[in-house]
Amino acid sequence: MSWWLLLFARRGPARYLSHLDTSRVVQRTFARAGVPIALTQGMRPKPRLSLPLPLPVGAEGGSELAVVEVTEAAAATVAALRDLCAAAPPGFEPLRIVDAGERRPRPQAREATYGCVLDGDAGRILAAVERYNETREAVRERVSPKGTRTLDLKEYVGRVTATAEDGGARLEFTIRHRSDGAARPQELIDLVAEWAQVEAAMRGLVRLRIAWKDVPQDVIAGGGRS
């Protein structure tokens, strides 16, 4: 048995996949490529496969990561990558495989950078972004079935850049992942839209890059195929 780190992109029609559906696409792509995934033991065996950082539905990602345990019968990584690319459905693009050996890697995100377009008056949006960058705290409430949580976005999201374009402004921001969790891209967009007095209509959300803890540098460097 051996653990693989698979770097992949999710674009186009695949951006509408849920986290679970994305995991299933990875599993089916391996099956169609003839690369066997190891199974758990017990009454109902499951593929030993995980996606450490869920990507929001509707978002594209150019450097996503899957952790997969393959059996001893699996092909070498170069040949396997070629077969995975040939078997992948539209929008799912395997980019690189790194063999991590017999010990299971447990990557954790340190930070993730996103880009998107916020529709509305560009001048107001740029002013709201400047206000965010200059303010010391930006407290918001997150309501969930578990209750209401108060969080300061400034503790999770650093400086935001904004560039005016037709119909709105393009934003780029980095979300820090801490032991107590992370902010959501929509939470920042909601705040900027509120301050800019525009509708929180975000489009073209893409996760541009992810910085991982305890992941070999050759997985995230370059983003090309191995």
C-alpha positions as CSV (number, residue, x, y, z in Angstrom):
1,M,0.0,0.0,0.0
2,S,1.1,3.6,-0.7
3,W,-0.4,7.0,-0.1
4,W,-0.6,9.5,-3.0
5,L,-1.1,13.2,-2.9
6,L,-3.1,14.2,-6.0
7,L,-3.1,17.8,-7.0
8,F,-6.0,18.6,-9.3
9,A,-8.1,21.5,-10.8
10,R,-11.8,21.8,-10.7
11,R,-13.1,24.1,-13.4
12,G,-16.0,24.7,-15.8
13,P,-19.0,22.3,-15.2
14,A,-17.2,20.6,-12.3
15,R,-17.4,23.8,-10.2
16,Y,-21.0,23.0,-9.4
17,L,-20.0,19.7,-7.7
18,S,-20.5,19.4,-4.0
19,H,-17.7,18.2,-1.7
20,L,-19.1,14.7,-1.7
21,D,-19.6,14.7,-5.5
22,T,-16.1,15.9,-6.0
23,S,-14.8,13.0,-3.9
24,R,-16.9,10.6,-6.0
25,V,-15.5,12.0,-9.2
26,V,-11.9,11.3,-7.9
27,Q,-13.0,7.8,-7.0
28,R,-14.6,7.1,-10.4
29,T,-11.7,8.6,-12.3
30,F,-9.3,6.3,-10.5
31,A,-11.6,3.3,-11.3
32,R,-11.9,4.2,-15.0
33,A,-8.1,4.7,-15.2
34,G,-7.6,1.2,-13.7
35,V,-5.7,2.6,-10.7
36,P,-7.0,0.6,-7.7
37,I,-7.8,2.5,-4.5
38,A,-7.4,0.7,-1.2
39,L,-10.5,0.0,0.9
40,T,-11.2,0.2,4.6
41,Q,-11.9,-3.0,6.5
42,G,-15.2,-4.0,8.0
43,M,-18.7,-4.9,6.8
44,R,-19.0,-1.9,4.5
45,P,-15.6,-1.1,2.9
46,K,-15.1,2.4,1.7
47,P,-12.3,3.9,-0.5
48,R,-9.4,5.3,1.5
49,L,-9.7,8.8,0.0
50,S,-10.1,12.3,1.5
51,L,-10.2,15.9,0.3
52,P,-8.7,17.9,3.1
53,L,-10.2,21.3,2.2
54,P,-13.7,21.5,0.8
55,L,-14.2,23.8,-2.1
56,P,-17.5,25.8,-2.1
57,V,-20.1,24.8,-4.6
58,G,-19.8,27.1,-7.7
59,A,-16.2,27.9,-7.1
60,E,-13.3,26.9,-9.3
61,G,-10.0,25.7,-7.9
62,G,-6.6,25.4,-9.6
63,S,-4.6,23.6,-6.9
64,E,-6.9,21.3,-5.0
65,L,-5.6,18.3,-3.1
66,A,-6.8,14.7,-2.6
67,V,-5.2,12.1,-0.4
68,V,-5.6,8.6,-1.8
69,E,-4.2,5.2,-0.7
70,V,-3.5,2.9,-3.6
71,T,-2.8,-0.8,-3.6
72,E,0.4,-2.5,-4.4
73,A,-0.9,-3.2,-7.9
74,A,-1.1,0.6,-8.7
75,A,1.0,1.8,-11.6
76,A,3.9,4.2,-11.2
77,T,2.8,7.8,-10.7
78,V,3.8,9.1,-14.2
79,A,1.9,6.4,-16.0
80,A,-1.0,6.7,-13.5
81,L,-1.3,10.5,-14.1
82,R,-1.5,10.0,-17.8
83,D,-4.3,7.4,-17.3
84,L,-6.1,9.6,-14.8
85,C,-6.0,12.6,-17.2
86,A,-7.5,10.4,-20.0
87,A,-10.2,9.1,-17.7
88,A,-11.2,12.4,-16.1
89,P,-14.6,14.0,-16.9
90,P,-14.9,17.6,-18.2
91,G,-13.8,20.1,-15.6
92,F,-11.8,17.7,-13.5
93,E,-8.1,17.9,-14.3
94,P,-5.4,15.8,-12.5
95,L,-2.2,17.8,-12.4
96,R,0.4,16.1,-10.3
97,I,0.9,13.0,-8.2
98,V,3.4,12.7,-5.3
99,D,4.0,9.3,-3.7
100,A,4.0,10.0,0.1
101,G,5.0,6.4,1.0
102,E,3.3,4.1,3.5
103,R,2.6,6.7,6.2
104,R,-0.7,8.5,5.8
105,P,-0.3,12.2,5.2
106,R,-2.7,14.5,7.1
107,P,-2.4,17.9,5.3
108,Q,-4.0,20.9,7.0
109,A,-4.5,24.2,5.2
110,R,-2.6,27.2,6.6
111,E,-4.2,29.7,4.3
112,A,-6.1,29.9,1.0
113,T,-6.3,32.8,-1.5
114,Y,-9.5,33.5,-3.4
115,G,-10.5,35.8,-6.3
116,C,-14.0,36.9,-7.4
117,V,-16.0,39.7,-8.9
118,L,-18.5,41.7,-6.9
119,D,-21.1,43.4,-9.0
120,G,-22.1,47.0,-8.4
121,D,-20.7,50.5,-8.3
122,A,-17.0,50.0,-8.5
123,G,-16.2,53.3,-6.7
124,R,-18.3,52.3,-3.7
125,I,-16.8,48.8,-3.7
126,L,-13.3,50.1,-3.7
127,A,-14.1,52.5,-0.9
128,A,-15.6,49.7,1.1
129,V,-12.5,47.6,0.6
130,E,-10.3,50.5,1.7
131,R,-12.4,50.9,4.8
132,Y,-12.0,47.2,5.5
133,N,-8.2,47.4,5.1
134,E,-8.0,50.4,7.5
135,T,-10.4,49.2,10.2
136,R,-9.1,47.3,13.2
137,E,-12.0,44.9,13.6
138,A,-15.0,43.7,11.5
139,V,-17.2,41.7,13.8
140,R,-19.9,39.5,12.2
141,E,-22.4,36.9,13.4
142,R,-22.5,33.4,11.9
143,V,-25.8,31.7,12.3
144,S,-25.9,27.9,12.0
145,P,-28.0,25.0,13.3
146,K,-25.5,24.8,16.2
147,G,-26.3,28.4,17.2
148,T,-24.9,31.8,16.7
149,R,-21.1,32.5,16.7
150,T,-19.5,35.9,16.7
151,L,-16.2,36.3,14.7
152,D,-13.9,39.1,13.8
153,L,-13.1,38.8,10.1
154,K,-9.9,40.8,10.6
155,E,-8.5,37.8,12.5
156,Y,-9.0,35.5,9.5
157,V,-8.8,37.7,6.4
158,G,-5.8,39.9,5.7
159,R,-5.5,42.8,3.3
160,V,-8.0,42.7,0.4
161,T,-7.1,44.0,-3.0
162,A,-9.7,45.5,-5.4
163,T,-9.5,46.5,-9.0
164,A,-12.4,48.2,-10.9
165,E,-13.8,46.5,-14.0
166,D,-17.0,46.7,-16.0
167,G,-20.0,46.2,-13.8
168,G,-18.1,45.9,-10.5
169,A,-14.7,45.2,-9.0
170,R,-12.4,42.2,-8.8
171,L,-11.4,41.2,-5.3
172,E,-8.5,39.0,-4.1
173,F,-8.1,38.0,-0.5
174,T,-6.4,35.4,1.6
175,I,-8.2,33.5,4.4
176,R,-6.1,32.2,7.3
177,H,-7.1,28.8,8.7
178,R,-6.7,28.6,12.5
179,S,-7.3,26.0,15.1
180,D,-10.8,27.5,15.7
181,G,-11.7,27.4,12.0
182,A,-11.8,29.9,9.1
183,A,-13.9,32.6,7.7
184,R,-16.0,31.9,4.6
185,P,-15.5,33.9,1.3
186,Q,-19.2,34.9,1.3
187,E,-18.9,36.4,4.8
188,L,-16.3,38.9,3.5
189,I,-18.3,39.6,0.4
190,D,-21.4,40.2,2.5
191,L,-19.5,42.8,4.6
192,V,-18.0,44.6,1.6
193,A,-21.4,44.7,-0.1
194,E,-23.1,46.0,3.0
195,W,-20.5,48.8,3.4
196,A,-20.7,49.6,-0.4
197,Q,-24.5,49.5,-0.3
198,V,-24.6,47.1,-3.2
199,E,-26.1,43.6,-3.6
200,A,-23.9,40.8,-2.4
201,A,-23.8,39.3,-5.9
202,M,-20.5,37.5,-6.2
203,R,-19.5,35.7,-9.4
204,G,-16.5,33.9,-10.7
205,L,-15.2,32.7,-7.3
206,V,-11.9,30.8,-7.7
207,R,-9.5,29.4,-5.1
208,L,-6.2,30.6,-6.6
209,R,-3.8,28.8,-4.2
210,I,-3.5,27.0,-0.9
211,A,-0.7,26.9,1.5
212,W,-0.5,23.6,3.3
213,K,1.1,22.4,6.5
214,D,3.2,19.3,6.3
215,V,2.9,18.9,2.5
216,P,6.0,18.4,0.3
217,Q,6.8,21.6,-1.5
218,D,6.9,19.8,-4.9
219,V,3.2,19.2,-4.6
220,I,2.2,22.9,-4.5
221,A,5.1,24.4,-6.5
222,G,4.4,25.2,-10.1
223,G,1.1,23.3,-10.3
224,G,2.3,21.5,-13.4
225,R,2.0,17.8,-14.2
226,S,4.6,15.4,-12.9
